[in-house]
Amino acid sequence: MPATAATAGTAEEEGQRGALEGLRFLRRDRRLLRTVVGIAVVEIGMTALFATLPVVARRRFHASARLAGWLLASYGARSVAGGLISSRARSVSTRTPAFAMMAMAATTWPLLAPVPAWAIALGIAANGVCSGLFFPRFFADLTLWAPPRLRARVMASATTAMSATGPLGFVGAGFLLQRSASALPGFALVAAATTVGAAIVAVSGLRHSATTPRRLNAPSTGPARG
């Protein structure tokens, strides 16, 4: 029993040190840190979107859960399509993800207009495509940029940091929708959070776009800063 407890304690300590090492790496790299912060803000908009869509189906279109399901499915299907497009990329560049993130923000603003359900589905589908274009490229960039011994820890730390703000979107959208007869406040939160986060990501990516793109099949020996 003492040996087992000591082994468990050692594993826990190593896990904590690993998480701290990943966070320290992100903190030292300002580009990656700004990108992670921007995605964390976008995450608020995404969870607010998922919380708002069922309310839109009910209040604006007086429809059942079926319409809400179709709206959510339009995001998922197009996100897969964007991911398939990204799978054909042969290099990692910060310019393409920056433009994809700006386009993602642009797709949220038409949701504030009194458009029909098919237009909302179209906007959400476009948002999903942009998401599929951005995230595979970002994670490939993150993987190649981090030193090999820290890749798993950096990936885990970045994913945790980006996802930590998600509950704020659900809570914020619920708070706004509870006090309104329409879904407009929920969509306003979606557009505002996505735009602010996308601006942070895009500025960081475009500033870094002068760096030579790295081929996805090239071995990594650490950051090659331009």
C-alpha positions in Angstrom: 0.0 0.0 0.0 2.7 2.6 0.8 4.4 1.8 -2.5 1.2 2.2 -4.4 0.4 5.5 -2.7 3.9 6.8 -3.4 3.5 5.8 -7.1 0.2 7.5 -7.3 1.6 10.6 -5.6 4.5 10.7 -8.0 2.2 10.4 -11.0 0.0 13.2 -9.8 3.0 15.4 -9.2 4.3 14.7 -12.7 0.9 15.5 -14.2 0.9 18.8 -12.4 4.4 19.6 -13.5 3.5 18.7 -17.0 0.5 21.0 -17.1 2.6 23.8 -15.7 5.3 23.2 -18.3 2.7 23.4 -21.1 1.3 26.7 -19.6 4.8 28.1 -19.3 5.6 27.4 -22.9 2.4 29.1 -24.0 3.1 32.1 -21.8 6.6 32.5 -23.3 5.3 32.4 -26.9 3.2 35.5 -27.3 1.7 34.5 -30.7 0.4 31.2 -29.4 -0.8 32.8 -26.1 -2.7 35.5 -28.0 -4.2 32.8 -30.3 -5.3 30.7 -27.3 -6.8 33.7 -25.6 -8.7 34.6 -28.8 -10.0 31.1 -29.2 -11.1 31.1 -25.6 -13.2 34.2 -26.3 -14.6 32.7 -29.5 -15.6 29.6 -27.4 -17.9 31.9 -25.4 -19.7 32.8 -28.7 -19.9 29.2 -29.8 -21.5 27.9 -26.6 -23.8 30.9 -26.6 -24.8 30.0 -30.2 -25.7 26.4 -29.2 -27.7 27.7 -26.3 -29.6 30.2 -28.5 -30.6 28.0 -31.4 -33.3 26.0 -29.6 -34.8 29.3 -28.3 -34.8 30.7 -31.8 -36.6 27.7 -33.1 -39.2 28.0 -30.4 -39.7 31.8 -30.2 -39.0 33.1 -33.6 -40.3 30.2 -35.8 -42.7 28.6 -33.3 -41.2 25.2 -34.3 -40.3 22.1 -32.5 -37.0 20.6 -31.5 -36.7 19.2 -35.0 -35.8 22.6 -36.4 -33.2 23.2 -33.6 -31.7 19.8 -34.5 -31.4 20.7 -38.1 -29.8 24.1 -37.3 -27.2 22.4 -35.1 -26.7 19.7 -37.7 -25.9 22.3 -40.3 -22.9 23.4 -38.2 -21.6 19.9 -37.6 -21.9 18.8 -41.2 -20.1 21.8 -42.6 -17.5 21.7 -39.9 -16.6 18.2 -41.1 -16.5 19.5 -44.7 -14.1 22.3 -43.6 -12.0 19.7 -41.8 -11.8 17.5 -44.9 -10.6 20.6 -46.9 -7.9 21.2 -44.2 -6.8 17.6 -44.5 -5.5 18.4 -48.0 -3.2 21.2 -46.7 0.5 20.5 -47.3 1.9 23.3 -45.1 1.1 25.2 -41.9 0.5 28.9 -42.3 -1.0 31.5 -40.0 -2.6 33.5 -42.7 -5.2 31.0 -43.8 -6.5 30.4 -40.2 -6.5 34.1 -39.6 -8.8 34.6 -42.6 -10.9 31.7 -41.6 -11.4 33.1 -38.2 -12.4 36.5 -39.6 -14.9 34.8 -41.9 -16.3 32.9 -38.9 -17.0 36.2 -37.1 -18.6 37.6 -40.3 -21.1 34.8 -40.4 -22.5 35.6 -37.0 -23.7 39.1 -37.7 -26.5 38.2 -40.2 -28.0 36.2 -37.4 -29.1 39.5 -35.8 -31.4 40.3 -38.7 -34.9 38.9 -39.0 -34.0 36.3 -41.6 -35.8 33.0 -42.3 -34.8 29.7 -40.9 -33.0 28.6 -44.0 -30.8 31.7 -43.9 -29.9 31.0 -40.3 -29.0 27.5 -41.3 -26.9 28.8 -44.1 -25.0 31.2 -41.8 -24.4 28.5 -39.2 -23.2 26.1 -42.0 -20.7 28.8 -43.2 -19.6 29.2 -39.6 -19.0 25.5 -39.4 -16.9 25.5 -42.6 -14.7 28.2 -41.2 -14.3 26.3 -37.9 -13.2 23.2 -39.9 -10.7 25.3 -41.8 -9.3 26.9 -38.7 -8.9 24.3 -36.0 -7.1 21.5 -37.8 -4.5 24.1 -39.1 -4.2 25.6 -35.6 -3.6 22.2 -33.9 -1.1 21.3 -36.6 0.7 24.6 -36.1 0.7 24.0 -32.3 2.0 20.5 -32.7 4.9 21.5 -35.0 5.8 24.7 -33.0 6.1 23.0 -29.6 9.3 21.0 -28.8 8.7 17.3 -29.2 9.1 16.6 -25.5 6.4 19.2 -24.6 3.9 18.6 -27.4 1.4 16.5 -25.5 1.6 18.9 -22.5 1.3 22.0 -24.6 -1.7 20.5 -26.5 -3.4 19.5 -23.2 -2.8 23.0 -21.7 -4.0 24.8 -24.7 -7.1 22.7 -25.1 -8.0 23.1 -21.4 -7.5 26.9 -21.6 -9.6 27.3 -24.7 -12.4 25.2 -23.4 -12.5 26.7 -19.9 -14.6 29.7 -21.0 -17.3 27.6 -22.7 -19.6 27.6 -19.7 -19.6 31.4 -19.7 -21.4 31.3 -23.1 -24.1 29.0 -21.8 -24.6 31.0 -18.7 -24.5 34.4 -20.4 -26.9 33.3 -23.2 -29.3 31.9 -20.6 -29.2 35.0 -18.6 -29.9 37.2 -21.6 -32.6 35.0 -23.1 -34.4 34.7 -19.8 -34.9 38.4 -19.7 -36.0 38.9 -23.3 -39.0 37.8 -25.4 -36.8 37.3 -28.5 -33.5 35.5 -29.2 -31.8 38.7 -30.3 -29.7 39.1 -27.1 -28.4 35.6 -27.5 -27.3 36.2 -31.0 -25.8 39.6 -30.0 -23.6 37.8 -27.5 -22.6 35.3 -30.2 -21.6 38.0 -32.6 -19.8 40.1 -30.0 -17.7 37.3 -28.5 -16.9 35.7 -31.8 -15.8 39.0 -33.3 -13.6 40.0 -30.4 -12.0 36.6 -30.2 -11.5 36.4 -34.0 -9.9 39.9 -34.0 -7.3 38.7 -31.4 -6.6 35.5 -33.4 -6.4 37.3 -36.8 -4.1 40.1 -35.7 -1.8 37.6 -34.1 -1.8 35.4 -37.2 -1.4 38.1 -39.8 1.5 39.6 -37.8 3.2 36.2 -37.9 2.4 35.5 -41.6 5.8 36.6 -42.7 7.2 33.3 -41.3 7.8 30.7 -44.0 5.0 28.1 -43.9 6.2 24.8 -42.5 5.4 21.6 -44.4 3.2 19.2 -42.5 5.5 16.3 -43.3 8.7 18.1 -42.3 10.4 17.0 -39.2 10.3 19.6 -36.4 13.4 20.6 -34.5 11.7 23.5 -32.6 10.4 26.9 -33.5 11.8 28.4 -36.7 11.0 32.0 -36.2 11.1 34.4 -39.1 
